[in-house]
Amino acid sequence: MNNTDTILMTVEEVANKLSLTNRTVRKHIQSGRIPAKKVGKRWYISSSDFYKIFAEYMTT
């Protein structure tokens, strides 16, 4: 998440796109499986990281 032009997605957006619960996405963030950055009280996932995760998710 080093690129300042990267679009950030919320936990809710990622959960909806992967058909997961918000809680599951947060667990993956805390375990390090999903790279994310906390800003204030909210977690954000870069869109580029999301597409990597999505590709992996779809192949499992």
Number of C-alpha atoms within 10 A of each C-alpha: 16 6 8 7 8 13 12 19 17 15 20 17 14 21 16 12 10 15 9 12 14 16 12 12 19 18 13 14 18 12 10 10 12 18 17 23 14 9 8 6 5 10 17 20 22 21 16 15 16 19 11 11 16 14 10 10 10 8 6 5
